[in-house]
Amino acid sequence: MPPIISITNLTKTYASGLRALKGVTLDIEKGEIFALLGPNGAGKTTLIAIVCGLVNPSSGLVTASGYDIIRDYRKTRFKIGLVPQELTTDAFETVWNTVTFSRGLFGRPKNPGYVEKVLRDLSLWDKRNSLLIQLSGGMKRRVMIAKALSHEPEILFLDEPTAGVDVELRRDMWEMLQGLKNSGVTIILTTHYIEEAEEMADRVGVISKGELIAVNETKALMKKLGKKQLTLSMQEAMISVPPELSDWNLELKDGGHELQYTFDINAERTGISSLLQTMSKLGINFRDLHTTQSSLEEVFVSLVHENRHEKKNNGVGEIS
């Protein structure tokens, strides 16, 4: 099955000279949740805006459901729903009317039953007759999602969808998005809530300074790039790491009360067994030990750092 979104060598340079995107190539499969991670200014919003037809690319090719986003603009726009970062709503319109109107903008016939289902799924049914100006920020965010879903799109873009939303509303939203995925809707989101991408996304793309520096299944990315840390709680605080333990690159933490060893989970030998044996020979005792694995946020930071280091070594300058 061909990808539902195909992006090839996409670039965008603004009139100011800023290169927002630099040769981005990416395929997104039908029915997956794809999370795009990156710091502010990395190019996430520009990428979404181009695919949704709101910004023209400088070069490259983008197709959605097999249609060119420029040549077949109306067809592709019909298939895409967009929830932007900004809360743009008609303050003095009711929830029901604004969602119904959005459906009509795409030429969809009236379907009160479908609109009701969307509002119920988003816990907005009780607010259907409320004016948007009366709603909280979290509820307005839900209305934005309802508007994006009003014309029954195959592809849903969410740009920071849970910004300003409390924890309870955020969880409800993710349950709704999981339901959409199960029904075949493809979801592409940007988020600063790394734990959500780690929990919800099938795949993760990492973008930095306009370049896509990593794309992989979320679990595979963690397995490939994640590190594990062994933390030993010492019986007595250590002033320094003995030279006999220098092979393990250990770090003292918590005023010498903890000894930390970072290792590659994919290495053939982790070195833990030999470390503990050497410590025993030296008479260094510990009370407890535990291991932790890198979070997706730590992996992201590591990827960005590696990308910058490679460029520096290759003599490639960066545009600030």
Contacts in CASP RR format, 6 or more apart in sequence:
PFRMAT RR
TARGET T0000
AUTHOR 0000-0000-0000
METHOD contacts of the structure
MODEL  1
MPPIISITNLTKTYASGLRALKGVTLDIEKGEIFALLGPNGAGKTTLIAI
VCGLVNPSSGLVTASGYDIIRDYRKTRFKIGLVPQELTTDAFETVWNTVT
FSRGLFGRPKNPGYVEKVLRDLSLWDKRNSLLIQLSGGMKRRVMIAKALS
HEPEILFLDEPTAGVDVELRRDMWEMLQGLKNSGVTIILTTHYIEEAEEM
ADRVGVISKGELIAVNETKALMKKLGKKQLTLSMQEAMISVPPELSDWNL
ELKDGGHELQYTFDINAERTGISSLLQTMSKLGINFRDLHTTQSSLEEVF
VSLVHENRHEKKNNGVGEIS
1 29 0 8 1.000
1 30 0 8 1.000
2 66 0 8 1.000
3 27 0 8 1.000
3 28 0 8 1.000
3 29 0 8 1.000
3 30 0 8 1.000
4 28 0 8 1.000
4 29 0 8 1.000
4 30 0 8 1.000
4 31 0 8 1.000
4 64 0 8 1.000
4 65 0 8 1.000
4 154 0 8 1.000
4 155 0 8 1.000
4 186 0 8 1.000
5 26 0 8 1.000
5 27 0 8 1.000
5 28 0 8 1.000
5 51 0 8 1.000
5 62 0 8 1.000
5 63 0 8 1.000
5 64 0 8 1.000
5 155 0 8 1.000
5 186 0 8 1.000
5 188 0 8 1.000
6 26 0 8 1.000
6 27 0 8 1.000
6 28 0 8 1.000
6 61 0 8 1.000
6 62 0 8 1.000
6 63 0 8 1.000
6 66 0 8 1.000
7 24 0 8 1.000
7 25 0 8 1.000
7 26 0 8 1.000
7 27 0 8 1.000
7 47 0 8 1.000
7 51 0 8 1.000
7 61 0 8 1.000
7 62 0 8 1.000
8 25 0 8 1.000
8 60 0 8 1.000
8 61 0 8 1.000
8 62 0 8 1.000
9 23 0 8 1.000
9 24 0 8 1.000
9 25 0 8 1.000
9 59 0 8 1.000
9 60 0 8 1.000
9 61 0 8 1.000
10 21 0 8 1.000
10 23 0 8 1.000
10 24 0 8 1.000
10 25 0 8 1.000
10 47 0 8 1.000
10 50 0 8 1.000
10 57 0 8 1.000
10 59 0 8 1.000
10 60 0 8 1.000
10 61 0 8 1.000
10 62 0 8 1.000
11 19 0 8 1.000
11 21 0 8 1.000
11 22 0 8 1.000
11 23 0 8 1.000
11 24 0 8 1.000
11 57 0 8 1.000
11 58 0 8 1.000
11 59 0 8 1.000
11 60 0 8 1.000
12 19 0 8 1.000
12 20 0 8 1.000
12 21 0 8 1.000
12 46 0 8 1.000
12 50 0 8 1.000
12 55 0 8 1.000
12 57 0 8 1.000
12 58 0 8 1.000
13 19 0 8 1.000
13 20 0 8 1.000
13 58 0 8 1.000
14 20 0 8 1.000
18 319 0 8 1.000
19 210 0 8 1.000
19 319 0 8 1.000
20 41 0 8 1.000
20 43 0 8 1.000
20 46 0 8 1.000
20 210 0 8 1.000
21 43 0 8 1.000
21 46 0 8 1.000
21 47 0 8 1.000
21 50 0 8 1.000
21 57 0 8 1.000
21 210 0 8 1.000
22 209 0 8 1.000
22 210 0 8 1.000
22 211 0 8 1.000
23 60 0 8 1.000
23 211 0 8 1.000
24 47 0 8 1.000
24 207 0 8 1.000
24 210 0 8 1.000
24 211 0 8 1.000
24 212 0 8 1.000
25 212 0 8 1.000
26 205 0 8 1.000
26 212 0 8 1.000
26 215 0 8 1.000
28 34 0 8 1.000
28 186 0 8 1.000
28 188 0 8 1.000
29 186 0 8 1.000
30 154 0 8 1.000
30 184 0 8 1.000
30 186 0 8 1.000
31 181 0 8 1.000
31 184 0 8 1.000
31 185 0 8 1.000
31 186 0 8 1.000
31 187 0 8 1.000
32 181 0 8 1.000
32 186 0 8 1.000
32 187 0 8 1.000
32 202 0 8 1.000
32 203 0 8 1.000
33 177 0 8 1.000
33 181 0 8 1.000
33 187 0 8 1.000
33 188 0 8 1.000
33 189 0 8 1.000
33 200 0 8 1.000
33 201 0 8 1.000
33 202 0 8 1.000
33 203 0 8 1.000
34 186 0 8 1.000
34 187 0 8 1.000
34 188 0 8 1.000
34 189 0 8 1.000
34 201 0 8 1.000
34 202 0 8 1.000
34 203 0 8 1.000
34 204 0 8 1.000
34 205 0 8 1.000
35 189 0 8 1.000
35 190 0 8 1.000
35 191 0 8 1.000
35 196 0 8 1.000
35 197 0 8 1.000
35 200 0 8 1.000
35 201 0 8 1.000
35 203 0 8 1.000
35 204 0 8 1.000
35 205 0 8 1.000
35 218 0 8 1.000
36 44 0 8 1.000
36 47 0 8 1.000
36 48 0 8 1.000
36 188 0 8 1.000
36 189 0 8 1.000
36 190 0 8 1.000
36 204 0 8 1.000
36 205 0 8 1.000
36 207 0 8 1.000
37 190 0 8 1.000
37 191 0 8 1.000
37 194 0 8 1.000
37 197 0 8 1.000
37 204 0 8 1.000
37 205 0 8 1.000
37 206 0 8 1.000
37 207 0 8 1.000
37 296 0 8 1.000
37 300 0 8 1.000
38 44 0 8 1.000
38 190 0 8 1.000
38 206 0 8 1.000
38 207 0 8 1.000
38 208 0 8 1.000
38 300 0 8 1.000
38 304 0 8 1.000
39 208 0 8 1.000
39 304 0 8 1.000
42 207 0 8 1.000
42 208 0 8 1.000
42 209 0 8 1.000
42 210 0 8 1.000
43 207 0 8 1.000
43 210 0 8 1.000
44 159 0 8 1.000
44 190 0 8 1.000
44 207 0 8 1.000
45 85 0 8 1.000
45 159 0 8 1.000
45 190 0 8 1.000
46 55 0 8 1.000
46 210 0 8 1.000
47 207 0 8 1.000
48 82 0 8 1.000
48 157 0 8 1.000
48 159 0 8 1.000
48 188 0 8 1.000
48 190 0 8 1.000
49 55 0 8 1.000
50 56 0 8 1.000
50 57 0 8 1.000
50 62 0 8 1.000
50 69 0 8 1.000
51 62 0 8 1.000
51 64 0 8 1.000
51 69 0 8 1.000
51 80 0 8 1.000
51 157 0 8 1.000
52 77 0 8 1.000
52 80 0 8 1.000
52 81 0 8 1.000
52 82 0 8 1.000
52 157 0 8 1.000
53 69 0 8 1.000
53 70 0 8 1.000
53 73 0 8 1.000
53 76 0 8 1.000
53 77 0 8 1.000
54 82 0 8 1.000
56 70 0 8 1.000
61 68 0 8 1.000
62 68 0 8 1.000
62 69 0 8 1.000
62 70 0 8 1.000
63 69 0 8 1.000
63 76 0 8 1.000
64 76 0 8 1.000
64 79 0 8 1.000
64 80 0 8 1.000
64 155 0 8 1.000
65 75 0 8 1.000
65 76 0 8 1.000
65 79 0 8 1.000
65 154 0 8 1.000
65 155 0 8 1.000
67 75 0 8 1.000
67 76 0 8 1.000
67 79 0 8 1.000
68 76 0 8 1.000
69 76 0 8 1.000
78 106 0 8 1.000
78 151 0 8 1.000
78 153 0 8 1.000
79 153 0 8 1.000
79 154 0 8 1.000
79 155 0 8 1.000
80 153 0 8 1.000
80 154 0 8 1.000
80 155 0 8 1.000
80 156 0 8 1.000
80 157 0 8 1.000
81 148 0 8 1.000
81 149 0 8 1.000
81 151 0 8 1.000
81 153 0 8 1.000
81 155 0 8 1.000
81 156 0 8 1.000
81 157 0 8 1.000
82 148 0 8 1.000
82 156 0 8 1.000
82 157 0 8 1.000
82 159 0 8 1.000
83 141 0 8 1.000
83 144 0 8 1.000
83 145 0 8 1.000
83 148 0 8 1.000
83 156 0 8 1.000
83 157 0 8 1.000
83 158 0 8 1.000
83 159 0 8 1.000
83 161 0 8 1.000
84 144 0 8 1.000
84 159 0 8 1.000
85 159 0 8 1.000
85 160 0 8 1.000
85 163 0 8 1.000
87 137 0 8 1.000
87 140 0 8 1.000
87 141 0 8 1.000
87 144 0 8 1.000
88 144 0 8 1.000
89 98 0 8 1.000
89 132 0 8 1.000
89 140 0 8 1.000
89 143 0 8 1.000
89 144 0 8 1.000
90 98 0 8 1.000
90 132 0 8 1.000
91 131 0 8 1.000
91 132 0 8 1.000
91 133 0 8 1.000
92 131 0 8 1.000
92 132 0 8 1.000
92 133 0 8 1.000
93 101 0 8 1.000
93 131 0 8 1.000
93 132 0 8 1.000
94 128 0 8 1.000
94 129 0 8 1.000
94 130 0 8 1.000
94 131 0 8 1.000
94 132 0 8 1.000
95 119 0 8 1.000
95 124 0 8 1.000
95 127 0 8 1.000
95 128 0 8 1.000
95 129 0 8 1.000
95 130 0 8 1.000
95 132 0 8 1.000
95 135 0 8 1.000
95 143 0 8 1.000
95 146 0 8 1.000
96 115 0 8 1.000
96 119 0 8 1.000
96 128 0 8 1.000
96 129 0 8 1.000
98 132 0 8 1.000
98 143 0 8 1.000
98 147 0 8 1.000
99 115 0 8 1.000
99 118 0 8 1.000
99 119 0 8 1.000
99 143 0 8 1.000
99 146 0 8 1.000
99 147 0 8 1.000
99 150 0 8 1.000
100 110 0 8 1.000
100 112 0 8 1.000
100 115 0 8 1.000
100 150 0 8 1.000
102 147 0 8 1.000
102 148 0 8 1.000
102 150 0 8 1.000
102 151 0 8 1.000
103 110 0 8 1.000
103 111 0 8 1.000
103 114 0 8 1.000
103 115 0 8 1.000
103 150 0 8 1.000
103 151 0 8 1.000
104 110 0 8 1.000
104 150 0 8 1.000
104 151 0 8 1.000
105 151 0 8 1.000
106 150 0 8 1.000
106 151 0 8 1.000
107 151 0 8 1.000
108 150 0 8 1.000
108 151 0 8 1.000
108 152 0 8 1.000
114 152 0 8 1.000
115 150 0 8 1.000
116 125 0 8 1.000
118 124 0 8 1.000
118 146 0 8 1.000
118 149 0 8 1.000
118 150 0 8 1.000
119 125 0 8 1.000
119 127 0 8 1.000
119 128 0 8 1.000
119 146 0 8 1.000
121 176 0 8 1.000
122 142 0 8 1.000
122 145 0 8 1.000
122 146 0 8 1.000
122 172 0 8 1.000
122 173 0 8 1.000
122 176 0 8 1.000
123 142 0 8 1.000
123 169 0 8 1.000
123 172 0 8 1.000
124 139 0 8 1.000
124 142 0 8 1.000
124 143 0 8 1.000
124 146 0 8 1.000
127 135 0 8 1.000
127 139 0 8 1.000
132 140 0 8 1.000
132 143 0 8 1.000
135 143 0 8 1.000
137 164 0 8 1.000
137 165 0 8 1.000
138 164 0 8 1.000
138 165 0 8 1.000
138 166 0 8 1.000
138 169 0 8 1.000
139 169 0 8 1.000
141 161 0 8 1.000
141 162 0 8 1.000
141 163 0 8 1.000
141 164 0 8 1.000
141 165 0 8 1.000
141 169 0 8 1.000
142 169 0 8 1.000
142 173 0 8 1.000
145 158 0 8 1.000
145 161 0 8 1.000
145 173 0 8 1.000
145 176 0 8 1.000
148 156 0 8 1.000
148 157 0 8 1.000
148 158 0 8 1.000
149 156 0 8 1.000
149 180 0 8 1.000
153 185 0 8 1.000
154 184 0 8 1.000
154 185 0 8 1.000
154 186 0 8 1.000
155 185 0 8 1.000
155 186 0 8 1.000
155 187 0 8 1.000
155 188 0 8 1.000
156 180 0 8 1.000
156 185 0 8 1.000
156 186 0 8 1.000
156 187 0 8 1.000
156 188 0 8 1.000
157 188 0 8 1.000
157 189 0 8 1.000
158 177 0 8 1.000
158 187 0 8 1.000
158 188 0 8 1.000
158 189 0 8 1.000
158 190 0 8 1.000
159 189 0 8 1.000
159 190 0 8 1.000
160 190 0 8 1.000
160 191 0 8 1.000
160 192 0 8 1.000
161 173 0 8 1.000
161 189 0 8 1.000
161 191 0 8 1.000
162 169 0 8 1.000
162 170 0 8 1.000
162 173 0 8 1.000
162 191 0 8 1.000
162 193 0 8 1.000
162 196 0 8 1.000
163 192 0 8 1.000
165 173 0 8 1.000
170 193 0 8 1.000
170 196 0 8 1.000
174 196 0 8 1.000
174 199 0 8 1.000
174 200 0 8 1.000
177 187 0 8 1.000
177 200 0 8 1.000
178 200 0 8 1.000
180 187 0 8 1.000
181 187 0 8 1.000
189 197 0 8 1.000
189 201 0 8 1.000
191 197 0 8 1.000
194 295 0 8 1.000
194 296 0 8 1.000
194 297 0 8 1.000
194 300 0 8 1.000
195 295 0 8 1.000
195 296 0 8 1.000
195 297 0 8 1.000
197 204 0 8 1.000
197 218 0 8 1.000
197 296 0 8 1.000
198 204 0 8 1.000
198 218 0 8 1.000
198 222 0 8 1.000
198 295 0 8 1.000
198 296 0 8 1.000
201 218 0 8 1.000
202 217 0 8 1.000
202 218 0 8 1.000
203 215 0 8 1.000
203 216 0 8 1.000
203 217 0 8 1.000
203 218 0 8 1.000
204 214 0 8 1.000
204 215 0 8 1.000
204 216 0 8 1.000
204 217 0 8 1.000
204 218 0 8 1.000
204 221 0 8 1.000
204 296 0 8 1.000
205 212 0 8 1.000
205 214 0 8 1.000
205 215 0 8 1.000
205 216 0 8 1.000
206 212 0 8 1.000
206 213 0 8 1.000
206 214 0 8 1.000
206 215 0 8 1.000
206 300 0 8 1.000
206 303 0 8 1.000
206 304 0 8 1.000
207 213 0 8 1.000
208 303 0 8 1.000
208 304 0 8 1.000
208 307 0 8 1.000
208 308 0 8 1.000
209 318 0 8 1.000
209 319 0 8 1.000
211 307 0 8 1.000
213 303 0 8 1.000
213 304 0 8 1.000
213 307 0 8 1.000
214 221 0 8 1.000
214 225 0 8 1.000
214 303 0 8 1.000
216 224 0 8 1.000
218 296 0 8 1.000
221 296 0 8 1.000
221 299 0 8 1.000
222 293 0 8 1.000
222 294 0 8 1.000
222 296 0 8 1.000
222 299 0 8 1.000
223 265 0 8 1.000
223 266 0 8 1.000
224 266 0 8 1.000
225 294 0 8 1.000
225 299 0 8 1.000
225 302 0 8 1.000
225 303 0 8 1.000
226 264 0 8 1.000
226 265 0 8 1.000
226 293 0 8 1.000
226 294 0 8 1.000
226 298 0 8 1.000
226 299 0 8 1.000
226 302 0 8 1.000
227 262 0 8 1.000
227 263 0 8 1.000
227 264 0 8 1.000
227 265 0 8 1.000
227 293 0 8 1.000
227 294 0 8 1.000
227 298 0 8 1.000
228 262 0 8 1.000
228 263 0 8 1.000
228 264 0 8 1.000
228 265 0 8 1.000
228 270 0 8 1.000
228 291 0 8 1.000
228 292 0 8 1.000
228 293 0 8 1.000
228 294 0 8 1.000
229 260 0 8 1.000
229 261 0 8 1.000
229 262 0 8 1.000
229 263 0 8 1.000
229 291 0 8 1.000
229 292 0 8 1.000
229 293 0 8 1.000
230 260 0 8 1.000
230 261 0 8 1.000
230 262 0 8 1.000
230 263 0 8 1.000
230 272 0 8 1.000
230 275 0 8 1.000
230 289 0 8 1.000
230 290 0 8 1.000
230 291 0 8 1.000
231 253 0 8 1.000
231 258 0 8 1.000
231 259 0 8 1.000
231 260 0 8 1.000
231 261 0 8 1.000
231 289 0 8 1.000
231 290 0 8 1.000
231 291 0 8 1.000
231 292 0 8 1.000
232 258 0 8 1.000
232 259 0 8 1.000
232 260 0 8 1.000
232 261 0 8 1.000
232 286 0 8 1.000
232 288 0 8 1.000
232 289 0 8 1.000
233 257 0 8 1.000
233 258 0 8 1.000
233 286 0 8 1.000
233 287 0 8 1.000
233 288 0 8 1.000
233 289 0 8 1.000
234 256 0 8 1.000
234 257 0 8 1.000
234 258 0 8 1.000
234 259 0 8 1.000
234 284 0 8 1.000
234 285 0 8 1.000
234 286 0 8 1.000
234 287 0 8 1.000
235 285 0 8 1.000
235 286 0 8 1.000
235 287 0 8 1.000
236 285 0 8 1.000
237 255 0 8 1.000
237 256 0 8 1.000
237 257 0 8 1.000
238 252 0 8 1.000
238 256 0 8 1.000
238 259 0 8 1.000
238 284 0 8 1.000
239 256 0 8 1.000
240 252 0 8 1.000
241 250 0 8 1.000
241 251 0 8 1.000
241 252 0 8 1.000
241 259 0 8 1.000
242 282 0 8 1.000
242 284 0 8 1.000
244 278 0 8 1.000
244 282 0 8 1.000
245 275 0 8 1.000
245 278 0 8 1.000
245 279 0 8 1.000
245 282 0 8 1.000
248 261 0 8 1.000
248 271 0 8 1.000
248 275 0 8 1.000
249 261 0 8 1.000
249 262 0 8 1.000
250 259 0 8 1.000
250 260 0 8 1.000
250 261 0 8 1.000
251 259 0 8 1.000
251 260 0 8 1.000
251 262 0 8 1.000
252 258 0 8 1.000
252 259 0 8 1.000
252 260 0 8 1.000
253 259 0 8 1.000
253 260 0 8 1.000
259 286 0 8 1.000
261 272 0 8 1.000
261 275 0 8 1.000
263 270 0 8 1.000
263 271 0 8 1.000
263 272 0 8 1.000
264 270 0 8 1.000
265 293 0 8 1.000
279 285 0 8 1.000
279 286 0 8 1.000
294 302 0 8 1.000
308 318 0 8 1.000
311 317 0 8 1.000
311 318 0 8 1.000
END
